[in-house]
Amino acid sequence: MPIFQLGEALSFPPAQSATKDGIVAVGGDTSPERLLLAYSQGIFPWPHEGYPLLWFSPDPRFVLKPKDVTLSRSLAKAMKRAPYQIKADTAFAEVIANCSRVPREGQDGTWITDEMRDGYTMLHKMGFAHSIEAWRGDELVGGLYGISLGGMFFGESMFALAEDASKIAFATLIAHLLVWKFDLIDCQSYTAHLARFGAGHIPRKRFLKILEDSLQKPTQKAPWELTLPLARTLELLGVATKSSKH
């Protein structure tokens, strides 16, 4: 099957035209305008060394519904200890820089190129890209970043320099997405790490329909503020606390 070659025009073929490996198109750039168009059509960039920029829309799609989140007993205990302060949108550049040093599962080297970092940093300045950060004092020890459009959060990458730092940041984000009535977290492709949170596969056709409906909601732009108390965060995540038993 021929693969669509992108030119200067801001356009993509339909996500359903992807190859069996999920490739929709090759080439183009990671300008914020092209990135926003791609995500709005269920497509995301995934650079592979030695190839032109590849754009994907896999079938099935790996996603997490915030209401279906599950926390392991060990992570729940770690969150109760409150070892980190979780913030949003205070250190986007540092988060994506740290994520760029983490190899993507099944791929040698980094997949976050300088061009990718520039594109997502511009999206952050425009209010569409967000960082969720775990701080230990003045030290950034973990976090993640992604794109928000309508009622969708497209997770891109995470990193941890301390135990459970990225997991606690992600769990805290999920609780806020529940309050903000987000429909879905797009995890893109399978990882065991996200499966333990309750993520699973759905057909691409179903994902695209959820995306279409979700984009009718207003986009909540940066800067985000994570204001939920710890007890409420844990309650939303299905974790019982002493105060919730009485």
C-alpha positions as CSV (number, residue, x, y, z in Angstrom):
1,M,0.0,0.0,0.0
2,P,1.5,3.4,-1.0
3,I,2.1,5.8,1.9
4,F,1.0,9.5,1.5
5,Q,3.9,11.9,1.2
6,L,3.3,15.2,3.0
7,G,4.1,18.5,1.3
8,E,4.0,22.1,2.4
9,A,0.2,22.1,2.5
10,L,-1.4,21.5,6.0
11,S,-3.3,18.3,5.2
12,F,-3.4,14.6,6.1
13,P,-5.1,11.7,4.5
14,P,-7.8,10.0,6.5
15,A,-6.5,8.1,9.6
16,Q,-8.4,5.0,8.2
17,S,-6.0,4.9,5.3
18,A,-3.1,3.9,7.5
19,T,-1.0,0.8,6.7
20,K,-1.4,-2.3,8.8
21,D,1.5,-0.9,10.9
22,G,-0.5,2.3,11.5
23,I,1.5,4.6,9.2
24,V,-0.7,7.4,7.7
25,A,1.9,9.6,6.1
26,V,5.6,10.5,5.9
27,G,7.4,13.8,5.8
28,G,6.2,17.2,6.7
29,D,7.3,19.1,9.8
30,T,6.3,19.5,13.4
31,S,5.0,23.0,13.3
32,P,2.4,23.7,15.9
33,E,-0.3,24.1,13.2
34,R,0.5,20.7,11.7
35,L,0.6,19.0,15.1
36,L,-2.8,20.4,16.0
37,L,-4.3,19.3,12.7
38,A,-2.8,15.8,13.2
39,Y,-4.1,15.3,16.7
40,S,-7.5,16.6,15.8
41,Q,-7.7,13.8,13.1
42,G,-6.4,11.0,15.4
43,I,-2.8,11.1,14.0
44,F,0.5,11.6,15.8
45,P,4.2,11.9,14.9
46,W,6.6,9.2,15.8
47,P,10.1,9.7,14.4
48,H,12.2,6.6,13.6
49,E,15.9,7.0,13.1
50,G,16.9,6.6,9.4
51,Y,13.4,7.4,8.1
52,P,11.5,10.5,7.1
53,L,9.1,11.8,9.8
54,L,6.4,9.1,10.2
55,W,2.8,9.9,11.2
56,F,0.7,7.2,12.8
57,S,-2.9,6.2,13.6
58,P,-2.7,2.6,14.9
59,D,-5.6,0.2,15.0
60,P,-6.4,-0.7,17.7
61,R,-5.7,2.4,19.7
62,F,-4.4,2.1,23.3
63,V,-6.5,4.4,25.6
64,L,-7.4,5.1,29.2
65,K,-10.8,6.3,30.3
66,P,-10.3,8.4,33.4
67,K,-13.2,6.8,35.1
68,D,-11.8,3.3,34.6
69,V,-8.4,4.1,36.3
70,T,-7.0,1.5,38.6
71,L,-4.2,2.1,41.1
72,S,-2.0,-0.6,42.5
73,R,-1.9,-1.0,46.3
74,S,1.7,0.1,46.4
75,L,1.1,3.2,44.4
76,A,-1.8,4.2,46.6
77,K,0.4,3.8,49.6
78,A,3.0,5.9,48.0
79,M,0.5,8.7,47.2
80,K,-0.7,8.8,50.7
81,R,2.8,9.5,51.9
82,A,2.8,12.6,49.6
83,P,6.5,12.4,48.8
84,Y,6.3,15.0,46.0
85,Q,4.5,18.2,45.2
86,I,2.7,17.9,41.9
87,K,2.4,20.9,39.7
88,A,1.4,21.7,36.2
89,D,2.8,23.9,33.5
90,T,5.7,25.4,35.5
91,A,8.6,23.6,33.8
92,F,7.5,22.4,30.4
93,A,10.9,22.8,28.8
94,E,12.6,20.8,31.6
95,V,10.0,18.0,31.4
96,I,10.3,17.5,27.7
97,A,14.1,17.7,27.9
98,N,14.1,14.9,30.5
99,C,11.6,12.9,28.5
100,S,13.9,13.2,25.4
101,R,16.6,11.3,27.3
102,V,14.2,8.3,27.9
103,P,14.2,5.7,25.1
104,R,10.7,4.8,23.8
105,E,9.8,1.1,24.4
106,G,11.1,-1.1,21.6
107,Q,13.2,1.7,20.0
108,D,16.8,2.5,20.3
109,G,17.8,6.1,21.2
110,T,15.4,9.0,21.7
111,W,12.4,9.7,19.5
112,I,12.0,13.3,20.7
113,T,14.1,15.2,18.2
114,D,15.0,18.9,18.5
115,E,12.3,19.6,15.9
116,M,9.8,17.8,18.0
117,R,10.8,19.7,21.1
118,D,10.5,23.0,19.3
119,G,7.0,22.1,18.0
120,Y,5.6,21.0,21.3
121,T,7.2,23.9,23.1
122,M,5.4,26.3,20.8
123,L,2.1,24.4,21.5
124,H,2.8,24.9,25.2
125,K,3.1,28.6,24.6
126,M,-0.1,28.5,22.7
127,G,-1.8,26.8,25.6
128,F,-2.4,23.3,24.1
129,A,0.6,21.4,25.5
130,H,0.9,20.7,29.2
131,S,3.5,19.4,31.6
132,I,2.6,17.6,34.9
133,E,5.6,17.7,37.3
134,A,6.7,16.0,40.4
135,W,8.9,18.1,42.6
136,R,10.9,17.3,45.7
137,G,11.7,20.6,47.1
138,D,13.3,22.6,44.3
139,E,14.3,19.5,42.3
140,L,12.2,18.2,39.4
141,V,12.2,14.4,39.8
142,G,9.5,13.3,37.4
143,G,6.7,14.2,35.1
144,L,4.9,13.9,31.8
145,Y,3.7,16.0,29.0
146,G,0.9,15.9,26.4
147,I,-1.6,17.7,24.3
148,S,-5.1,18.8,25.3
149,L,-7.9,19.3,22.7
150,G,-11.5,19.5,23.7
151,G,-12.2,16.6,26.1
152,M,-9.1,14.6,25.0
153,F,-5.7,14.4,26.6
154,F,-3.0,13.0,24.3
155,G,-0.2,11.6,26.5
156,E,3.2,11.8,24.9
157,S,6.0,10.8,27.3
158,M,7.0,10.6,30.9
159,F,10.1,10.3,33.0
160,A,11.1,9.6,36.5
161,L,14.3,10.3,38.5
162,A,12.8,9.2,41.8
163,E,10.7,6.3,42.8
164,D,7.0,6.5,41.6
165,A,7.5,10.2,40.6
166,S,6.0,9.9,37.1
167,K,3.3,7.5,38.3
168,I,2.1,9.9,41.0
169,A,2.2,12.8,38.6
170,F,0.1,10.8,36.1
171,A,-2.4,9.6,38.8
172,T,-2.8,13.2,40.0
173,L,-3.5,14.3,36.4
174,I,-6.2,11.6,36.0
175,A,-8.0,12.8,39.1
176,H,-8.1,16.3,37.7
177,L,-9.2,15.1,34.3
178,L,-12.2,13.4,36.0
179,V,-13.2,16.6,37.6
180,W,-12.7,18.5,34.4
181,K,-14.9,15.9,32.6
182,F,-12.4,14.7,30.1
183,D,-13.5,11.8,27.9
184,L,-10.3,9.9,27.2
185,I,-6.6,9.8,27.6
186,D,-4.9,8.7,24.4
187,C,-1.9,6.5,25.2
188,Q,-1.3,5.7,21.5
189,S,0.4,2.3,21.7
190,Y,0.6,-0.4,24.4
191,T,2.9,-0.3,27.4
192,A,2.7,-2.5,30.4
193,H,3.2,0.6,32.6
194,L,-0.1,2.2,31.4
195,A,-2.0,-1.1,31.2
196,R,-1.5,-1.3,35.0
197,F,-3.4,2.0,35.3
198,G,-6.3,0.4,33.4
199,A,-5.5,1.4,29.8
200,G,-6.7,-0.9,27.0
201,H,-7.3,-1.2,23.3
202,I,-10.3,0.0,21.4
203,P,-10.9,-0.1,17.6
204,R,-9.6,2.9,15.7
205,K,-13.0,3.6,14.3
206,R,-14.4,3.9,17.9
207,F,-11.5,6.1,18.9
208,L,-12.1,8.5,16.0
209,K,-15.8,8.8,16.9
210,I,-15.0,9.6,20.5
211,L,-12.4,12.1,19.3
212,E,-14.9,13.7,17.0
213,D,-17.5,14.1,19.8
214,S,-14.8,15.2,22.3
215,L,-13.6,18.0,20.1
216,Q,-17.0,19.7,20.4
217,K,-16.0,20.6,24.0
218,P,-14.0,23.8,24.7
219,T,-10.3,23.3,25.1
220,Q,-9.0,24.1,28.6
221,K,-5.7,25.9,27.8
222,A,-2.6,26.4,29.8
223,P,-1.6,27.2,32.4
224,W,-3.3,24.4,34.3
225,E,-3.6,24.4,38.1
226,L,-3.8,21.2,40.1
227,T,-5.9,22.3,43.1
228,L,-7.4,19.1,44.4
229,P,-6.6,18.2,48.0
230,L,-4.8,14.9,48.4
231,A,-7.7,13.2,50.1
232,R,-10.1,14.2,47.2
233,T,-7.5,13.1,44.6
234,L,-7.3,9.7,46.3
235,E,-11.1,9.4,46.6
236,L,-11.5,10.1,42.9
237,L,-9.0,7.4,42.1
238,G,-10.9,4.9,44.2
239,V,-8.5,4.9,47.1
240,A,-10.0,4.8,50.6
241,T,-8.6,7.1,53.2
242,K,-9.2,7.2,57.0
243,S,-11.3,10.3,56.6
244,S,-13.5,8.7,53.9
245,K,-14.4,5.8,56.1
246,H,-16.4,7.8,58.6
